[in-house]
Amino acid sequence: MNKKLISLVCAVSCSFIWGSAFIAQDMGMDYIGPFSFTTGRMFLGFIALVPFFFIFEFKKIKEKKFSYNIILFYLSLLGFFLSGGNALQQYSLLYTDVANSAIFTIFYVLIVPAISYFLFSKKIHWSVWPSVFVCIIGGYLLTEINNVTVRLGDSLVLLGAFFWAFHIVYLSKFLKLFNYPIAITMGACLIGSIIAFIPSLVFENITLGNLLMEKNELLYAGVLSSGIAFLLQAYSQQNLSPAPVAIIFSLEGVFAAIFGWILLNQFLSDLKIFGIVLILIAVIFSQLAPIYGKKSYGRN
């Protein structure tokens, strides 16, 4: 099977898991705070990947020589972006609904190509820019902009979109230096968990008992959304450039809105459905246009 097709499947699967995990995130803060939830989910993501690391990558890494200072730097950077993005997203759910949190998260589709182009001189295929514009319009239609309280949550998650954007860009750069997705995901989850643990001690009452009371939500968000989904993200970015893959990841907003409608009875109006359709069109166009166009784009 074509490597890019495999990466495309990984990216869509990742978006599906991320979108569905918003339900667990929304329901998982009855007894713990946002930083505690972030700590627990990322640590569970780390634990879930440990056996896979020793089975598939440990010997390969051990046989090669790497600059471990550079590896630790990138892992710390990715862990920081993951922790910040997760915590802001989680905090936003205290003020806004699942659909809004997911939709404002996907504003990284605008930030990623900007970072790639202006900071790293990355060549961006022309199809990315109209696709990003359509995604933003679709996301706007999915929001509840008339609610002041919701707008506070939207602001938090919009700030978090910058963390996700930098995570996508630097993950692609790191994979070129150290192409071991399991090790990268596992290390970033562990470091991200440690970073989130510090404010959870200061601002929240994080205890094992409280964490266990949210065990089902933490297991879903941790093992699937943090462990498996972030691993799928790494595999997808092995063969897809940051800007177009960010557009695919924007499907998490679509999946979150649909799951919020089905499981939480959150209203899905005709305008919101139209917004979903626009995002789907943008994703499909961003992937098909480079295939049929004369211009090409590569990984940075």
Phi, psi and omega per residue, in radians:
M1 nan 2.461 3.139
N2 -0.997 2.365 -3.080
K3 -1.081 -0.678 3.137
K4 -1.183 -0.584 3.093
L5 -1.163 -0.714 3.090
I6 -1.076 -0.775 3.123
S7 -1.106 -0.647 3.111
L8 -1.110 -0.754 3.103
V9 -1.100 -0.727 3.106
C10 -1.078 -0.728 -3.120
A11 -1.144 -0.760 3.130
V12 -1.165 -0.725 3.112
S13 -1.093 -0.718 3.090
C14 -1.048 -0.785 -3.141
S15 -1.092 -0.686 3.130
F16 -1.091 -0.800 -3.139
I17 -1.142 -0.790 3.112
W18 -1.028 -0.778 -3.122
G19 -1.101 -0.751 3.142
S20 -1.211 -0.500 -3.086
A21 -1.226 -0.320 3.098
F22 -1.048 -0.520 3.110
I23 -1.149 -0.817 3.110
A24 -1.098 -0.692 3.124
Q25 -1.120 -0.713 -3.112
D26 -1.192 -0.589 -3.073
M27 -1.609 -0.097 -2.965
G28 -1.737 0.362 -3.114
M29 -2.166 0.555 3.080
D30 -1.274 -0.571 -3.054
Y31 -2.134 -0.134 3.128
I32 -2.328 2.812 -3.140
G33 -1.614 3.088 -3.100
P34 -1.043 -0.718 -3.137
F35 -1.223 -0.646 3.095
S36 -1.129 -0.731 3.119
F37 -1.109 -0.750 3.126
T38 -1.092 -0.751 3.098
T39 -1.033 -0.860 -3.089
G40 -1.133 -0.780 -3.079
R41 -1.175 -0.690 -3.108
M42 -1.282 -0.583 3.086
F43 -1.193 -0.687 3.080
L44 -1.132 -0.626 3.058
G45 -1.071 -0.733 3.078
F46 -1.071 -0.856 -3.124
I47 -1.048 -0.706 -3.097
A48 -1.122 -0.496 -3.065
L49 -1.622 -0.252 -3.096
V50 -0.955 -0.906 -3.134
P51 -1.066 -0.665 3.127
F52 -1.143 -0.618 3.112
F53 -1.091 -0.819 -3.113
F54 -1.237 -0.483 3.137
I55 -1.359 -0.744 -2.946
F56 -1.862 -0.481 -2.978
E57 -2.184 -0.374 -3.006
F58 -0.993 -0.853 -3.108
K59 -1.142 -0.687 -3.141
K60 -1.106 -0.757 -3.139
I61 -1.184 -0.679 -3.109
K62 -1.119 -0.548 -3.090
E63 -1.396 -0.233 -3.099
K64 -1.940 2.770 3.116
K65 -1.797 2.250 3.133
F66 -2.262 2.782 2.984
S67 -1.479 1.707 -3.022
Y68 -1.212 -0.347 3.042
N69 -1.156 -0.722 3.105
I70 -1.173 -0.725 3.129
I71 -1.077 -0.799 3.135
L72 -1.118 -0.640 3.117
F73 -1.091 -0.851 -3.128
Y74 -1.155 -0.701 3.116
L75 -1.098 -0.703 3.117
S76 -1.148 -0.708 3.125
L77 -1.113 -0.822 -3.140
L78 -1.153 -0.674 3.097
G79 -1.097 -0.692 3.110
F80 -1.124 -0.794 3.133
F81 -1.130 -0.726 3.113
L82 -1.093 -0.801 -3.107
S83 -1.122 -0.791 3.140
G84 -1.132 -0.779 3.132
G85 -1.111 -0.781 3.128
N86 -1.112 -0.797 -3.078
A87 -1.143 -0.756 3.127
L88 -1.163 -0.700 3.081
Q89 -1.086 -0.770 -3.138
Q90 -1.142 -0.729 3.134
Y91 -1.118 -0.622 -3.113
S92 -1.108 -0.491 -3.108
L93 -1.218 -0.192 3.026
L94 -1.312 -0.346 -3.031
Y95 -2.082 -0.349 -3.074
T96 -2.309 3.004 -3.115
D97 -1.579 3.049 -3.069
V98 -1.026 -0.833 -3.083
A99 -1.056 -0.791 -3.132
N100 -1.127 -0.759 3.137
S101 -1.057 -0.760 3.141
A102 -1.164 -0.735 -3.074
I103 -1.175 -0.762 3.135
F104 -1.254 -0.402 3.014
T105 -1.079 -0.694 -3.046
I106 -1.322 0.121 3.016
F107 -1.191 -0.071 3.011
Y108 -1.133 -0.282 3.097
V109 -1.110 -0.463 3.078
L110 -1.484 -0.636 -3.032
I111 -1.339 -0.663 -3.076
V112 -1.043 -0.934 3.124
P113 -1.101 -0.557 3.106
A114 -1.124 -0.789 3.101
I115 -1.087 -0.820 -3.104
S116 -1.064 -0.721 -3.063
Y117 -1.373 -0.849 -3.011
F118 -1.466 -0.548 -3.125
L119 -1.636 -0.569 -3.035
F120 -2.127 0.155 3.095
S121 0.926 0.667 -3.130
K122 -1.375 2.282 3.097
K123 -1.225 2.200 -3.097
I124 -1.965 2.183 3.093
H125 -1.088 2.475 -3.054
W126 -0.985 -0.509 -3.069
S127 -1.174 -0.338 -3.116
V128 -1.139 -0.746 -3.028
W129 -1.151 -0.845 3.059
P130 -1.130 -0.556 3.110
S131 -1.144 -0.736 3.098
V132 -1.084 -0.766 -3.131
F133 -1.056 -0.774 3.135
V134 -1.150 -0.672 3.086
C135 -1.054 -0.753 -3.132
I136 -1.120 -0.747 3.091
I137 -1.080 -0.774 3.120
G138 -1.086 -0.721 3.096
G139 -1.122 -0.674 3.121
Y140 -1.074 -0.703 -3.135
L141 -1.195 -0.351 -3.121
L142 -1.565 -0.036 -3.042
T143 -1.674 2.917 3.059
E144 -1.969 1.391 -2.954
I145 -1.383 -0.159 -3.087
N146 -1.529 -0.107 -3.078
N147 -1.731 2.064 -3.080
V148 -1.107 -0.747 -3.138
T149 -1.106 -0.723 3.103
V150 -1.077 -0.680 -3.121
R151 -1.101 -0.539 3.067
L152 -1.116 -0.802 3.091
G153 -1.109 -0.688 3.113
D154 -1.069 -0.676 3.137
S155 -1.113 -0.708 3.124
L156 -1.109 -0.807 -3.086
V157 -1.275 -0.494 3.062
L158 -1.162 -0.683 3.032
L159 -1.083 -0.700 3.114
G160 -1.109 -0.460 3.137
A161 -1.062 -0.527 3.088
F162 -1.157 -0.669 3.092
F163 -1.106 -0.789 3.130
W164 -1.109 -0.674 -3.118
A165 -1.107 -0.828 3.131
F166 -1.147 -0.575 3.096
H167 -1.108 -0.774 3.131
I168 -1.084 -0.791 -3.101
V169 -1.144 -0.839 -3.082
Y170 -1.303 -0.427 3.040
L171 -1.129 -0.743 3.094
S172 -1.077 -0.716 3.127
K173 -1.160 -0.713 -3.113
F174 -1.173 -0.661 -3.126
L175 -1.091 -0.461 3.093
K176 -1.250 -0.503 -3.132
L177 -1.600 -0.557 -2.981
F178 -2.546 1.482 -2.985
N179 -1.505 1.115 3.113
Y180 -2.293 1.504 -3.009
P181 -1.014 -0.662 -3.105
I182 -1.160 -0.797 -3.137
A183 -1.098 -0.732 3.142
I184 -1.104 -0.857 -3.113
T185 -1.111 -0.773 -3.134
M186 -1.081 -0.826 -3.127
G187 -1.132 -0.733 -3.141
A188 -1.143 -0.663 3.112
C189 -1.132 -0.730 -3.140
L190 -1.128 -0.842 -3.135
I191 -1.133 -0.716 3.106
G192 -1.088 -0.647 3.107
S193 -1.137 -0.731 3.129
I194 -1.130 -0.730 3.137
I195 -1.089 -0.759 -3.136
A196 -1.243 -0.454 -3.097
F197 -1.143 -0.580 -3.096
I198 -1.096 -0.946 3.098
P199 -1.183 -0.425 3.093
S200 -1.180 -0.553 3.071
L201 -1.257 -0.634 -3.074
V202 -1.361 -0.774 -2.971
F203 -1.834 -0.280 -3.032
E204 -2.274 2.857 3.106
N205 -1.697 1.360 -3.101
I206 -1.485 2.077 3.091
T207 -2.390 2.764 3.115
L208 -1.081 -0.668 3.139
G209 -1.073 -0.765 3.119
N210 -1.160 -0.684 3.111
L211 -1.107 -0.706 -3.134
L212 -1.151 -0.472 3.110
M213 -1.228 -0.270 3.081
E214 -2.016 0.485 -2.986
K215 -1.063 -0.692 -3.110
N216 -1.136 -0.802 3.133
E217 -1.156 -0.707 3.132
L218 -1.156 -0.680 3.130
L219 -1.114 -0.740 -3.136
Y220 -1.175 -0.879 -3.115
A221 -1.206 -0.531 -3.097
G222 -1.412 -1.051 -3.062
V223 -1.193 -0.824 -3.079
L224 -1.449 -0.991 -2.997
S225 -1.315 -0.624 3.132
S226 -1.560 -0.890 -3.083
G227 -1.280 -1.180 -3.041
I228 -1.187 -0.798 -3.066
A229 -1.160 -0.749 3.109
F230 -1.148 -0.541 3.055
L231 -1.181 -0.752 3.069
L232 -1.067 -0.634 3.078
Q233 -1.054 -0.796 -3.139
A234 -1.099 -0.750 3.110
Y235 -1.111 -0.679 -3.129
S236 -1.172 -0.599 -3.098
Q237 -1.440 0.001 3.026
Q238 -1.195 -0.550 -3.036
N239 -2.218 0.077 3.118
L240 -2.168 2.462 3.128
S241 -1.244 2.695 -3.087
P242 -0.971 -0.794 -3.053
A243 -1.117 -0.925 3.132
P244 -1.183 -0.565 3.135
V245 -1.214 -0.549 3.081
A246 -1.106 -0.616 3.105
I247 -1.151 -0.694 3.083
I248 -1.113 -0.762 3.138
F249 -1.070 -0.400 -3.140
S250 -1.108 -0.245 3.067
L251 -1.086 -0.314 3.104
E252 -1.053 -0.562 3.086
G253 -1.144 -0.666 3.101
V254 -1.146 -0.857 -3.117
F255 -1.109 -0.676 3.136
A256 -1.122 -0.740 3.126
A257 -1.102 -0.705 -3.134
I258 -1.183 -0.776 3.132
F259 -1.165 -0.652 3.094
G260 -1.102 -0.639 3.108
W261 -1.199 -0.773 -3.069
I262 -1.290 -0.811 -2.976
L263 -1.679 -0.508 -3.080
L264 -1.960 0.071 3.125
N265 1.009 0.540 3.081
Q266 -1.425 2.269 -2.938
F267 -1.073 2.350 3.095
L268 -2.118 1.664 -3.074
S269 -1.361 3.051 3.105
D270 -1.063 -0.668 3.116
L271 -1.126 -0.698 3.126
K272 -1.156 -0.684 3.086
I273 -1.096 -0.702 3.090
F274 -1.110 -0.662 3.081
G275 -1.082 -0.705 3.089
I276 -1.072 -0.779 3.131
V277 -1.071 -0.730 3.127
L278 -1.074 -0.747 3.131
I279 -1.119 -0.724 3.100
L280 -1.077 -0.720 3.107
I281 -1.094 -0.745 -3.133
A282 -1.098 -0.737 3.130
V283 -1.093 -0.831 -3.116
I284 -1.123 -0.772 -3.131
F285 -1.092 -0.721 -3.101
S286 -1.119 -0.450 -3.129
Q287 -1.587 -0.565 -3.081
L288 -1.486 -0.616 -3.075
A289 -1.012 -0.787 3.140
P290 -1.130 -0.456 -3.128
I291 -1.217 -0.703 -3.086
Y292 -1.680 -0.242 3.131
G293 -1.367 2.886 3.122
K294 -1.446 -0.492 -3.123
K295 -1.424 2.693 3.107
S296 -2.303 2.799 3.068
Y297 -2.342 2.618 3.135
G298 -2.167 3.107 3.113
R299 -1.344 2.618 -3.135
N300 -1.358 nan nan
